[in-house]
């Protein structure tokens, strides 16, 4: 886990947003622009696995080429001190687990989110010849209603 205030690949770590089996997502300050980004840092173990590295890079490249209201923009990807990373647009919001615990996950809200995820899966399959899968985990999936869509990171 990277510490608050440390610098990774030029990005200053503000706080951890979530962690999962693949690695950790941090809120970071962009090194060149006056904005906060989300930085997904792949675990050291997976960063050393050649097959997983190839898949991670391929999926980052495919995601970077997609333009859809329900897909978070990918700004950059790279490697720093042996670890792969992706810099993405930060979308402030809550996660499904928090909403369930707080009692704010109404049936209508759940249906809206499931509908938007379903649209995303259908449209991505036809947008990308490589049809990649995005893991949507209630601990890390974050959303915010922006216009008509729901953003996930």
N, C-alpha and C positions, 0 to 999 in steps of 0.2 A: 504494500500500500504506500502510495506517495504521500508525503507530508504537506500540509498546508504551507504555502509560501515557497515551496521548492519549485524548480524549473525543470520541465521535461520537454525536450525537443523545441525549446523556445517558448513554451506555454507556461505561465505561472499558475500553479495549482491553487484554486480558491477553496474547493471542498470536494469530497467524494459524493457522487450522486447515487451510485449503486454498484453492486458487485455481483458477479455470477460465475458460472463455470468457465467462461471464456476469459474473464479479466474484470477490470474495473472501469467505470465511466466517471469522469471528473468534470466539474465545472472549472473552466480555465479562462484566463485572459489571453486574448489573441495577441501574438507578439507584434503585429503590425497595425492592427486596426482597433479603434476604441469600442470593443464589444467583448462579450463573454461567449465562449463556444463550449460545446461538449466534446471531451476528448476520451475516446475509447482506447484503452491500453490493454493489449493482449497479454495474458500471463506469460512469464518467462518460459515455462514449460511448453506451452503451445507455440510460442515464438520460435522454439528450437525444432519443432516438428515440421519437416519439409513439406509433407502433404497438406498439413493444416495451414502453413504459411501460404502455399499456392492458392488454397481455397479462400483464405481471408483476403488476399490481394485481389483475386478475381471478383469476389463479391463486393469489395470496396469499389473496384473499377466499374462494375455493372451499376451499383447504386449511384455512383457519381454521374452516370449518364442518364439517369431517370429524372424526369421533371413531372412531378405529380403532387397535388395538394396534400396527400396523405403520406408522403415520404419525406423524411428530414433530409435537407440538403447536405451533401458531403463536400467539404471544402478542400481537404488535403488528406493524404495518407503518407506514411513513411515508416522509418525504422530509427530508433534511438537507443543506443547502448544495448543492442540485441533484441529489443522489444518492438513489435509492430504496433502501429497506432493509426487511428482515423480521427480527424477533426471534423466535427459536424455542427450544424446549427443547433444552438441550445434552445429548447422549447420548455419554458417554465410550466409546471403543472404538477399534478399529483399522480400517484400510481394506483393501480386497481386494489392492491392490498390495503393501502391507506384509506381509500374510499370505502371499502367494505367494512373495515374496522370502525371508521367514523360514522357509518350509517348513511353516507351520502350517495351510495351506489343504488339509485332507484331503478326499478325495472325499465323505465323509459330510457334512462341513461345507458344501461347495459345493452339494450337493444340497439341504440344509436351506435355505440362503440363496436358491437359485433357486426352491424351492417357495414360500417366504414372499413373494418378489417376485411370483411368479405369482398368488398369492392376492390380493395387494394390487392388482394391475392389474385382476383380475376384479371385486373388490369396489368399487373406486373407480368403475369404469364404471357401476355400478348405483347408487352413492351419489350421484353428482353428475350433474345434467342437462347440465353443461358438459364432462364427461369430459376432464379435463386430463391432460397427459402430464408425468411427472416424469423428468428426466434422471438416470440412475443411472450415474455415471462411476466407474471403479475408483479414480481419484485422489481423489475427494471423497466417494463413498458411504461412510458409516460405519455400523457396526452394533454393537449390543450385545444379547445375548439378555436379554430381560426377561420373565419368566414364560414363556409359550409362544411369543411372537412375536419378531421381529427388528425393531429400530428403525432407520430410515434418516433422515438429515438432508441 
